[in-house]
Amino acid sequence: MTPAAGNNDGEAFQTTVFIATSLDTRLVTMVSGSDTVSDFKSTIISPPVICLLPH
């Protein structure tokens, strides 16, 4: 069953993606219906942002 592209209230369609990595790590994330596979892969592969401020 293919989900609809939108829900008629102006919101973009989103779906949940489950990822199992080769390091035996499992991730769950939401993906917008407008994202391409390339967009998604670059988001997953990019290094994490460190949110710690220097003292």
C-alpha positions as CSV (number, residue, x, y, z in Angstrom):
1,M,0.0,0.0,0.0
2,T,1.4,3.4,-1.0
3,P,0.7,6.3,1.3
4,A,-0.7,9.6,0.0
5,A,1.7,12.4,-0.9
6,G,0.0,14.8,1.6
7,N,-2.8,14.9,4.1
8,N,-4.9,17.8,2.7
9,D,-4.0,20.3,5.4
10,G,-0.8,21.7,3.9
11,E,1.6,19.4,5.7
12,A,4.1,17.4,3.6
13,F,4.0,13.6,3.9
14,Q,6.5,12.1,6.3
15,T,7.3,8.5,6.9
16,T,9.4,6.6,9.4
17,V,12.6,4.9,8.2
18,F,14.3,2.1,10.1
19,I,18.1,1.6,9.5
20,A,20.3,-1.3,10.4
21,T,24.0,-0.6,10.0
22,S,26.9,-2.9,9.4
23,L,28.1,-1.9,13.0
24,D,25.0,-3.6,14.5
25,T,23.5,-0.2,15.2
26,R,19.8,0.5,14.6
27,L,18.5,4.0,13.9
28,V,15.0,5.4,13.4
29,T,14.3,8.7,11.7
30,M,11.5,10.6,10.0
31,V,11.9,11.4,6.3
32,S,9.9,14.0,4.4
33,G,8.2,12.9,1.2
34,S,10.1,15.6,-0.7
35,D,13.5,14.3,0.3
36,T,15.4,12.3,-2.3
37,V,17.5,9.2,-1.6
38,S,20.6,11.4,-2.1
39,D,19.3,13.9,0.5
40,F,18.6,11.1,3.0
41,K,22.0,9.5,2.5
42,S,23.9,12.7,2.9
43,T,22.0,13.4,6.2
44,I,22.9,10.0,7.6
45,I,26.5,10.1,6.5
46,S,27.3,13.6,7.6
47,P,29.2,13.9,10.9
48,P,27.2,14.9,13.9
49,V,27.1,18.5,15.1
50,I,28.6,19.0,18.5
51,C,26.3,21.2,20.6
52,L,28.7,21.9,23.5
53,L,29.8,25.5,24.0
54,P,33.3,26.3,25.2
55,H,33.6,27.5,28.8
